[in-house]
Structure formats: structure tokens, C-alpha cells
Amino acid sequence: MSFRGFLHDLQEAGLLEEVDRPISPVLEAAALSLGAGPVLFNNVDGKNCCMNVLGSRDLLARALSTSKEDMVKELARVDVDGGWIREVDSSSFMEVVTEPDLSSLPILTHFRGDGGPYITSGIVVSAFGRNTNASVHRMMVLGKDKLAARLVPGRHTHMLLQEALGEGEKLPVAIIIGVDPVVMIAASTRVPPGMEFQYASALSGNPVELVALDNGVLVPHAEIVFEGYIDAERASEGPFVDITGTRDFPRMEPVIHLTKMMTREVPIYHGLLPSGSEHKMLMGLPYEPLIFRAASSVADARDVLLTEGGCSYLHAAVQIKKRDQSDPRKVIEAAFEAHKSLKHVIVVDDDIDIYNPQDLEYAVATRVKGDEDIVIYPNVRGSTLDPRSVDGITTKVGIDATMTLGEEEKFLRVRPEMPN
């Protein structure tokens, strides 16, 4: 399904709000989107801008044609090798081809104090030699044809850039905005290198069609596509409000130079609110099946949730059917291995509703003995997004909030029931 097709589906279901009055791209659109459902602003400086497209588990499940209850388990079963791609000669994003001009798009300034307007839903597709990658990066506008992109060292785009620069070359890239939601989910997920579009195909059960740009990069259908390259130039990027709702401060980052701009006749720009619900869904949820698979390899895992209170990124709750007293400790270690940025993980029994914060707290209150059931991993690498970390080094904590085997009657909740 295309981005536009998904919006039409939401509209038909009465899930898409449309706003026709003039909206400013500076602060106003972001403020209005906070806490809202899918919303289409039809007049952001005269342009179309949609937000919160995948801002809930229900919406993600809808895009994946599943239910929110089954989503994690189904995602954990998807085989990336089951997907396939197909090259085509043209796409609707080629309806208008011009020199790059970022000022012609409703690129948003989200918070007071931001370094500038930011593209936050753009997928950067890069290719060097036989290696490719597609991943979401935040990009701060520097001018009509230049962006500063946050490229995390050790991640695939950064590695491809280092490889290209090491051979005295530029890294060819494309930026795609307004894609099939399944492609967006795939690009937000850690999969084997270069397999993002195959993974999107495996998720949807349909081939992903790709078009070759002049610089050799293959891209799927989208509302907006930029062609360009990254060289050795760097610029100050930030401040930027990231997933925790706190500021990530300026650092020197690579510059993307744009050489061509291609759009639909009337493109719909996808704006993604930093630290908003859509940001958390796309950044956090793809790790849940990874944790589920890892936990299932050492215990009888039933469900996984990256909790909203943990920014949908730093805290995980893992539900298991406990078979052995060592299961929770194994699951804790597996979860931290599967999601390197995870800070705290709690393991609970299958009678605990991991979607209910009160149930999780109840499990801690009644099933945890601090000196035996809490494991601490000091001075380990976590997430640089954690404000308490120092250069990404933090302390991780695992909590075994499960019942002691053989003593379940002490822990099971007794509820009122009608007489026979």
C-alpha cells in the first residue's frame, strides 16, 4: 500500500482528521499534533503535511494487517529471506522534477530552541559498491540543498560513509519521504545489512518495487525523493529533542548535498513529531520482536512490551511461562543482548498484564526480593539518548518479578467470584 493509499484507508475508517485552516510550520503544527491521532494539515504554508500516521499500536497493526495483540509474535516469525524486490522504470514521484529546494516543502520546526527545521521521517537510502542500506535519520536543514544528518557511529550508513571516504569517494544517497507504512517500519528495524526492502516485502507479502536513480541508488515509491551524496564536509547539528523528550545537544555531523528533487504533482509531506507517539512507535516497537525471539531462545516467552513510561525504548517488560527458576535471569540477559540501548527490564509471569502499569508494579511489590531478584550491570554501554548516561555508559538493571516455582499459592491473586 502506498503512503497516500494508507491515508485514504484511515480517512474511510474515520480515523484521519483534516485541518484546512492555515497552520505555521514553525511550532504550531508540532503543538497541534501532540496527543492527537492521524491528522492531515492541508495548509501548512500552502502545502500538505500529515502527522501521527503510525502513532499507536493499533495503527501499526492496521498497516501490517494484523492485531495489536498478535503483532509482536507475528513480527518475530517473519523471515526476511521470504521477501523480494522488483525493479521498475518509473514512479509517481517523478511527476515533478526540479532543482532541490527544501524551502518548497513544509519542513517543521518542532520545538523552541531547535537547531532549525528538521526532516524527521526521511529514509536515507545509501549505496556503495555492492552494499546498501535504508534507515531513518534526523536531518537539519542548512539551506535549500544541504542537510546535516545525525549518523550514529557503528550504524550502517555511517559505516558505508567511512568506506566511501576511505577510498576517496562520495557516498551516493537518496532521501525518501512519504512511503508505504510497511517500508517505514522496515527501515526502522534492524535487519541483516541491505535487506530492508526485502524485509518490507516479507512483512506485506508483496514485492517492493524499486526505481534506479541517476546516482545508482534504488528507491521505492514515495511522495518526495531527493538525490544527492555525502562527502567529508561536516556541520553543527542540533539541538534536537529526541525520543526521551529531552534535548540532544549540538555535535558535528556529516552534510548531505542534494542534487535533484522529485515529487508527486501535489506531494503530501510526512511530518514526524520528535518524542511524540509516532516517533516512539517506529523507534521502539521494532525491537520488541528482536527481544521476543531472544527471550524465546532461552525460555517460554509469551509477550514483550517496550513500555510507554520508559519512552517506548529504554524499558522492557517480558512475560514468560516460567519453567525453571533460572529462566528470568536468562531472559534478562537475552533482552539486553537483543536491544543494546535497553536500560531496565522486568520479567513477569503470564498472569501479569504487561500493558497495565499497575499490574507491573504489583508484580514488583509482591514477587521481588531485592537482594535476590534484582541484577545490576554497572558501567556498560547503553543509549546516548539516556540523559543519565555518560558518553553512552550507564548502569543496567534487570528485575525478576516472577513467582517462586513450587510456591505459587503464596503469590496468586485471589478474586471474588459468584457462588455456584
C-alpha positions, -999 to +999 in steps of 0.1 A: +000+000+000+013+035-008+015+063+018-014+080+001-034+047+000-029+043+037-041+078+044-072+071+023-078+039+043-076+059+075-100+085+060-125+059+050-124+044+085-130+079+101-095+078+117-080+108+098-087+144+110-083+171+083-075+207+091-080+232+064-071+265+082-036+279+077-010+263+100+025+275+106+054+250+101+072+268+130+060+253+163+022+253+155+019+221+135+040+202+161+020+216+190-013+207+174-002+171+167+008+164+203-016+138+217-037+138+185-045+109+162-036+109+125-040+144+112-037+160+077-029+197+077-040+209+042-024+243+045+010+244+061+024+274+042+000+262+014+013+227+014+000+193+027+015+178+058+004+146+076+014+136+111+008+108+136+002+083+107+016+054+128+012+069+162-003+039+181-001+002+183-035-001+166-023+020+136+009-001+133-012-033+134-035-018+108-006-011+085+007-047+090-028-062+086-027-079+120-040-072+155-020-054+182-023-084+204-006-107+179+017-081+163+049-088+182+047-126+179+039-123+142+068-099+136+091-123+154+081-151+129+088-130+098+116-144+076+134-116+058+145-141+032+109-146+022+107-111+007+116-100-028+121-068-047+113-058-083+129-030-103+106-008-124+113+020-148+093+049-133+073+061-103+047+087-095+074+106-075+088+116-109+058+137-118+077+169-109+115+170-113+133+202-102+165+215-087+165+208-049+147+235-028+139+224+007+121+257+013+094+245-010+083+218+015+065+223+048+095+211+069+087+217+105+104+234+134+091+213+163+103+230+195+115+263+206+153+261+208+157+236+180+187+240+157+164+246+128+137+229+107+141+191+107+132+163+084+123+135+108+105+109+087+131+108+059+146+074+050+182+077+038+190+051+012+227+047+006+248+025-017+285+019-021+299-009-041+276-039-036+265-027-001+232-008+005+213+005+035+179+021+042+174+038+076+157+067+092+179+097+102+170+131+115+182+158+092+185+195+100+180+220+072+212+240+064+200+256+032+179+249+001+201+220-009+220+210+022+212+190+054+232+180+084+223+143+093+228+126+126+247+094+116+255+072+147+290+057+145+289+020+141+255+020+123+253+010+087+250+044+070+280+057+089+300+026+081+292+030+043+302+066+045+336+057+062+341+031+035+335+056+007+356+083+022+384+058+028+385+052-010+384+089-018+348+087-029+315+104-020+286+082-007+256+083-031+223+087-012+186+093-017+161+107+008+126+094+006+096+109+024+060+096+024+064+059+018+043+028+023+040+025+061+054-011+059+085+003+042+088+029+070+085+001+096+112-020+078+136+009+076+132+015+113+141-022+121+175-037+125+177-064+098+206-080+080+226-054+060+210-043+028+178-063+034+154-035+045+132-036+013+132-075+013+120-073+049+092-049+039+082-073+013+082-102+038+060-081+061+034-073+035+036-104+013+040-083-018+071-073-038+086-039-031+091-020-064+123+000-067+134+026-092+170+033-100+181+070-097+208+086-117+233+081-089+226+044-089+206+043-057+174+022-058+144+036-040+107+026-035+077+046-044+073+078-023+057+112-022+091+130-022+126+119-033+159+137-031+190+125-049+224+135-035+256+125-018+276+127+014+312+138+014+337+148+041+320+181+050+306+183+085+284+209+102+269+216+136+237+196+140+212+203+169+199+210+194+172+184+188+146+169+211+149+131+209+127+102+220+131+109+257+116+144+253+149+158+264+174+178+243+203+162+224+229+190+221+248+200+190+276+179+176+295+180+142+277+157+117+280+148+080+264+171+054+241+157+028+243+176-005+212+174-026+214+174-065+178+167-076+143+169-062+114+147-074+078+148-061+042+140-068+022+167-085+008+177-051+030+159-026+020+150+010+048+157+034+051+133+063+060+152+095+070+131+125+070+148+159+102+141+179+094+123+212+058+120+200+038+088+198+047+080+162+084+085+169+082+061+199+062+035+179+087+035+150+118+036+171+108+013+199+084-013+186+108-029+160+129-040+189+101-060+206+102-089+181+140-090+185+137-093+223+109-118+219+130-140+197+160-138+220+138-145+251+121-174+233+155-190+227+161-194+265+126-196+280+089-199+272+083-162+263+047-151+258+049-114+251+072-083+251+065-046+255+087-016+255+067+005+279+054+040+273+068+052+306+102+040+295+099+062+264+090+031+244+127+025+241+146+022+274+123-001+295+111-036+285+086-059+302+089-096+292+061-120+300+071-157+303+057-190+314+083-199+340+095-235+337+128-232+357+140-209+384+168-197+362+145-186+334+141-149+344+179-143+347+184-159+312+156-137+298+171-106+313+205-113+297+189-122+264+168-089+263+199-068+270+218-086+242+189-081+217+184-044+224+217-028+233+201+005+243+178-011+268+183+002+304+158-017+326+140-049+320+114-066+341+104-103+337+069-113+349+046-144+349+019-149+323-008-139+348+006-103+347-008-079+321+023-062+307+002-035+291-011-024+325+015-004+345-004-012+378+000-049+371+037-045+365+041-025+398+020-052+416+045-079+404+074-059+417+056-053+450+046-089+457+072-111+438+105-093+442+131-097+470+156-070+463+188-088+473+179-119+453+157-108+423+175-076+411+206-079+390+228-049+383+252-044+354+273-013+362+295+006+337+281-009+305+272+007+271+236+018+268+220+046+249+234+081+244+198+092+245+196+084+282+203+117+299+218+099+329+244+081+308+279+095+303+290+091+267+266+062+265+279+044+295+253+036+321+241+010+347+215-016+336+191-033+359+171-065+355+142-074+377+129-109+382+093-103+392+081-139+389+067-163+414+089-188+431+083-222+415+066-246+438+052-218+460+027-203+435-002-204+460+016-177+480+016-153+450-016-160+430-042-133+433-075-144+448-105-126+433-142-125+443-165-149+424-202-157+424-214-187+444-225-218+424 
